[in-house]
Amino acid sequence: MTYEAQGNGVKVCSEGTAADGSSTAWSYTADYDGKDNSVSGTGVPSAADTIALRCIDPRTTESTWKKAGEVVPTARSVVSKDGKVMTVTAKAMNANGQPGSNVLVFDKQ
């Protein structure tokens, strides 16, 4: 996953391998203005088609992922003070309609 400053926002590109062995590659460019922006590619989290970003402080952002206008997950991303670790806490409904959450930790390479 790569993040690149872009105007008043960020360009994010992700490439990987899903649990079933298939390839994933998705990206978006979005400002931190809370407005929906297109997400394209394969293996997009929760099959979302848009994302909206808000900057909470210099190290924290909130994202709202939507599919056909409905919120699928929301997430809060926090970058460590040294800039080497990003922790993402995502919240969404599971297949049974119950709330759930995931915590992802990314180390800068």
Secondary structure, 3 states (H helix, E strand, C coil): CEEEEECCEEEEEEEEECCCCCEEEEEEEEECECCCEEEEEECCHHHCCEEEEEEEECCEEEEEEEECCEEEEEEEEEECCCCCEEEEEEEEECCCCCEEEEEEEEECC
